[in-house]
Amino acid sequence: MMLMSLLLVLSLERLITKTPNWHIEKYAAQYRDFLHDKGLLKLKNSEEESERETNEERPSAPSAALYFSLLLPAVLLGAIEYWLLGAFLTFIEQSIVLFICIGCPVLRAVYKNFLNAADRGDLQACSMYTDQLGHCGSQTDSDGTAGAEGKSFGQHLTWLNYQHYAAVMLWFIAFGAPGALFYSLSRSTTEALCDANHPLKVAAGRLMFALDYIPVRITAFGMLMMGHFSRALPEWLKYALQFDVSAYDVLTKISSKAEVLTPDEQQLQAENAAVEPKVLVKLAKRNVIFLLAITSALTLVGSLA
């Protein structure tokens, strides 16, 4: 069932242009507003209060409340699947949830605009679209934040492709629709808290570091399998068990080793900024195929339903 849902959703996602009603960001924002309005979790605060709380020791209770609120929808969804839905209805429900959670229409539009700007040689517009990718934070500590300095548009795009496709797929494969929902809701909330410079952004970042730790290494392994294995394997082994490197750095560093521009491509890159992003996007697409192949093999041997 999981394999069928993945194949169906990935096919539809490529063929259909999503509206906001079919993307997780809308429902994640509504859920955060609901929590705030009901006083269940304070997710909004003024800039003065944010600056004051940033310099104070944060209690653990708000962090625990944040984690519980992010996990609750997934738990409820799992209970509904287990107690109320049969096999066929669960397949329909999982496919719908996965379709809502996977992909990002806004980022896809930014990528297309970047390609158009690169084709006409507008480097200023390329820089603007790179900023629009929305990387939150500049730290490289193990708090889930991503260090974006010195990274190219293609490397940013590789990370976002992982967050919106590969990671969602892996959490779906491991835990079904509740897993995909939990990861997507956590990612969206972490980005929202970070953009607002909220005191809970550190706690949310730590959660994302934990949620990304295994999936990002599986994704990076798929990239080295689909790219230059001998060149990327030492880099993958270097970061395999490290807990002080952000998931962003792990993925971008390994992907840069797995797919290196040829001399001809490097020459073209000097003339057209779209060369590197296109190469890395092709690597990411091959990685998705690799994950589907592994899922198919696990399904055939009976490890997945």
N, C-alpha and C positions, 0 to 999 in steps of 0.2 A: 504493500500500500504506500509506504513512504517513497519508494522509487517511482511509482506511478504519479504520486503527487508532485515530486520534484520535476519529473519530465513535463508534466502538464503545465505546471506553474512557470517554469523557465521558458517554455514555448510561448505561452500567453504573454509573459512579460516582455518578450522580444517583439511580439506582433501588435500589442495593444499599448496605446499611450495612456498612462494612468492619470486619473483625475485625483485631486486631494482626498476624495472620499474613499479611495482605494489605496491609501498609504498610511502607514503607522503614525507618522508625525502628527496628523490631525487628531487622532484618538489619544495619543500620548499627551498632547497639550491639553486636551479636554480632561483627561484623568488627573493631570497635575492641578488644573484649575479646580476640579472637584475636591481634591484633597485639601487644597488651600482654603476654599470657601467653607468647608465643613470643619476647619480647624484641626484636621487630623494630622497635618504635616505642614509646617511653615516653609514654603518654597519661594516666597517672594519677600523682599525686604528692601528698605531704602539704601541708598549708597552710603549714607553716614553710618547706619547700623551695620552694614556689611563691613565697612572699614574697622569699626570698633570691635566686632566679633572676630575679625581676622586676627587681631593682635591678642585675643584672649584664648585661654584654653577651652576647647570645645568639649562639651560633655558627650558621653557615648550614647545617651538616650536618643537624640535626634538622628544619629547615624543608624541605630537599630531600627527606628521608625521608618527611615528612608528605605532600608533594605527590605523590611517587612512589606511596605507599601508597593515596592516593585515586584516582589515575589507573589503577592496575594492574587493578582489577576491570573497568573499562570497556574496557581494552585486551584483556583475556582474552575478554570478551563479544564484542567486535568480531572477534577471531580465530575464535571458535567460529562466528559467523554466516558469516564468509567461507569457512572451510575445511570446515565440517561440515554446515551447514544449507542446504537449498534454499530457493526462494522462498516456498513455502507454510509450511514450518516456521519460517522467519524471521518471517513475518507473525504466526504464533501466538506466538512468543517475544517479539517486540517489543510485541505487545498486552499480554501478561502483565506484562512489565517496566514498561511505561508505566502500567498499572493499579496496580501496587505503588508506583510513584514519585509519582503525581499525587494531589493532595488531602491532607486531614488531618482524620481523624475527630474528634480531640481538639479542634481549633480550631472545627470545626463545632458540636460540643456546647457549647463556651463561648459561641459566637455565639447559639445558641438559648436558652441560659440568660440571656444578657444581654437578649435581646428579652423574655423572660418577666418579668424583673425590671423592665425599663423600662415594660412595660404595666401593672404594678401599682404603679409609682411608687416603687420601692425604689432610691433613688440610692446607698445604701451598697453594696448588692449589685452595682449597675452598676459602681461603682468597683473592687470586688473582682474582677469578671470581666474588667475592663480590665487589671488587674495580671496575671491568669492568661494573658494572650495571650503573655507570655514574651519581651519585648524585651530583648535582652542588650546591656548597655553603655549609656552615655549620651554617647559622643563623637560628634562630627560630622566628624572628620577622614577622610581618604581611606584608612582602614584597614579598611573594610568594616563597622564597627560602626554602629549606628543610634542617632541621637539621639531619644529618645522623649519628652523633656520638652516639654510644651505641645501634644502631639498628642492628638487625640480618639480615641475608640474606633473610629470609622469610618475614620480615617486609618491607625491601626494595622492594621485589618482589610484595608484596601486593599493595604498592603505584604505582609501574610501571604498574601493571595489571589494576589498576584503570585508570591511565592516558591513556592507550592505548586501553582499552576496555570499561569499565563502563562509563567513562566521555564522550567518543565519542558517545556511544549509547544514553546517556541522551541528549546531544546536538542535536543529530540526531532526537530523538523523539520530542524534543521541537521545532526545527527550520528546520528540514529536512537536506538535503545535505549541504546547505550553513552553517548551524550551526556546523555540523561535520567538514567541511573544515576550518571554522574560528577557532575552538578550536585547531585542529591539527596543523594548521599553526602557531598559537600563541605559542603552546607548543614547537614546533620545534625551532622557532626563539628565545624563551626565553632560551632554553638549549644552542643554539649556541652562544648567546650573553654572557651568564654566563661563558661558557667554555673559551671564548676569553677575559674575564674580561673587557668587553666593558662598557663604561659609561651608556649606555642605558639599562643595565641589570636590574637596580633597577626599571625603568619604566616598563619594560617587566614583571618583577616579580610581580609588583603591579597589572598589568592586569591579570596575571594568578591567583593571589589571588582572584580577583573578579570573574573570570570565574569558579573557582573551589569551591567557597563558598557554593553554593546551591548543586551542583552535588555531592560533597564529603560527605555532610551530608545525602543526599538521599542514596548514596552508603553505608555509615556506618549504616544507619537504616536498609537497606537490609541485611547487615551482622549480625546485632543483631537479626533480624527476623529468619535468617537461622542458627544462632549459639545459644549461651547461652543468651537468652533474658534478664532474670532477672539480670544477672551479668553485661551485657553491657549497659542496658538502663540508669542507673544512669550516666555512663560515657558520653553517647550520650546527655543526657539532660544538662550535665555540659558544653559541648562545643557547644550546638545548636545555641546559639546567641552570642558567643564570637567572637570579631573581632581582637583580638590580638594573635591568635594562628594560625600557618600555617596549611594549608590543609593536609600537610604531617603528622604532629603530630596528628591532629584530627583522620585521618584514621588509623594510626598505633596503636594509643592508644586504640581506640574502637575495632579494629580487634583483638588486643591481649586479650581483655576482652571477646570478642565473641567466641573465639576459644582458649581455654587453653589446653595445653598438659596434658594428663592423666599421672598418676605416671608411668605406663608402657612405655608410649611414652617418658617421660622425661628420663627414664633409657636408652632407645634406642637412644635418642638424644645425650647422652654422648658418644655413640659408633659410631653413624652415623649422621653426620650433616645435612643429607637430610630429617630427620623426620619432623622437624618444617616447612620447606618450602612446603613439600608435604601436610601437614595439612592445611596450610594457602591458598595454591592454590586450594584445594578442597572447602574451604570456599568461595573463590572468584568465583569459577565456580558455586556454588549454588546461589551466589548472582546474577550472570548473568541470571540464570534460573528464579530467583525471579523478576528481572526487566522485563524479557520477559512475565512472567505471569501477571504482572501489566499492561504491554502494551497491552496484549491480552484483559484484562478486560476493559481497556479504549477504545479499538477499538470496543468491543461488545456494549458498551453503547453509542457509537457515539462520544466520546470526541476526538478520533484520526481518521484521514482519513486512 
